[in-house]
């Protein structure tokens, strides 16, 4: 199973919110996005609707430690289930064994 092994705090800084499933570190020392131009920029450009949805999808991926394909498989399974697809998807993600173990260990 592939998982992200790169700099995790960089992802937290890029997304702009804390992801407990990814890392326990916080971006309080450097609250701006990573990159050379990000520190010099005083205001962030307006994010499009596509960008907002993409960022939310990436948060979900990094929080649950999924690849793009794994997330797609969970979505397809949730779509075929009766009821709201979003709630079904979260139910499936929360029922995964790695998530259950992580939640039981975490205080």
C-alpha positions as CSV (number, residue, x, y, z in Angstrom):
1,X,0.0,0.0,0.0
2,X,1.5,3.3,-1.1
3,X,1.5,6.2,1.3
4,X,2.9,9.7,1.4
5,X,6.4,9.8,2.8
6,X,7.4,13.4,1.9
7,X,7.5,16.5,4.2
8,X,4.2,16.4,6.0
9,X,4.3,19.8,7.6
10,X,4.6,21.2,4.1
11,X,1.3,19.7,3.2
12,X,-0.3,21.1,6.4
13,X,1.1,24.6,5.5
14,X,-0.1,24.3,1.9
15,X,-3.7,23.3,2.9
16,X,-3.8,25.9,5.7
17,X,-5.4,23.7,8.3
18,X,-4.2,21.0,10.7
19,X,-4.6,17.4,9.7
20,X,-4.3,15.1,12.7
21,X,-4.2,12.0,10.5
22,X,-1.1,13.4,8.7
23,X,1.1,14.9,11.4
24,X,1.0,16.1,15.0
25,X,3.1,19.2,14.2
26,X,1.5,22.6,13.8
27,X,2.3,25.5,11.4
28,X,2.5,28.2,14.1
29,X,6.1,29.1,13.3
30,X,5.4,29.6,9.6
31,X,1.7,30.2,9.1
32,X,2.1,31.0,5.4
33,X,2.1,28.4,2.5
34,X,5.4,26.8,1.5
35,X,7.5,28.2,-1.3
36,X,9.7,31.1,-2.1
37,X,7.0,33.5,-3.3
38,X,4.5,32.6,-0.6
39,X,6.4,34.3,2.2
40,X,6.8,37.5,0.2
41,X,3.1,37.6,-0.9
42,X,1.0,39.7,1.4
43,X,-2.4,38.5,0.2
44,X,-3.6,35.2,-1.2
45,X,-5.2,35.2,-4.7
46,X,-8.9,34.5,-4.8
47,X,-9.5,30.7,-5.0
48,X,-11.9,29.5,-7.7
49,X,-14.7,27.1,-7.0
50,X,-12.6,24.3,-8.6
51,X,-9.7,25.1,-6.3
52,X,-11.9,25.0,-3.2
53,X,-13.3,21.6,-4.1
54,X,-9.8,20.3,-5.0
55,X,-8.4,21.5,-1.6
56,X,-11.2,19.7,0.3
57,X,-10.6,16.5,-1.7
58,X,-6.9,16.7,-0.9
59,X,-7.6,17.3,2.8
60,X,-9.7,14.1,2.8
61,X,-6.9,12.2,1.0
62,X,-4.1,13.3,3.3
63,X,-6.2,12.9,6.5
64,X,-7.1,9.3,5.7
65,X,-3.8,8.4,4.0
66,X,-5.3,7.4,0.7
67,X,-4.0,7.6,-2.8
68,X,-6.1,9.1,-5.6
69,X,-7.1,5.6,-6.8
70,X,-8.0,4.5,-3.3
71,X,-10.2,7.5,-2.8
72,X,-11.9,6.9,-6.1
73,X,-12.7,3.3,-5.1
74,X,-14.2,4.4,-1.8
75,X,-16.3,7.0,-3.7
76,X,-17.5,4.5,-6.2
77,X,-18.6,2.1,-3.5
78,X,-20.3,4.9,-1.5
79,X,-22.1,6.1,-4.7
80,X,-23.6,2.6,-5.2
81,X,-24.9,2.5,-1.7
82,X,-28.4,3.9,-0.9
83,X,-28.5,7.3,0.7
84,X,-26.3,10.3,0.7
85,X,-23.0,9.6,-1.0
86,X,-21.0,12.0,1.2
87,X,-22.2,10.4,4.4
88,X,-21.7,6.9,3.0
89,X,-18.2,7.8,2.0
90,X,-17.3,9.1,5.5
91,X,-18.8,6.0,7.0
92,X,-16.7,3.7,4.8
93,X,-13.5,5.8,5.6
94,X,-14.2,5.7,9.3
95,X,-14.7,1.9,9.3
96,X,-11.3,1.2,7.8
97,X,-9.0,-0.9,10.1
98,X,-6.1,1.6,9.9
99,X,-8.5,4.4,11.0
100,X,-10.0,2.4,13.8
101,X,-6.5,1.5,15.2
102,X,-5.4,5.2,14.9
103,X,-8.5,6.4,16.7
104,X,-8.0,3.8,19.5
105,X,-4.4,4.8,20.1
106,X,-4.9,8.5,20.0
107,X,-5.9,10.1,23.4
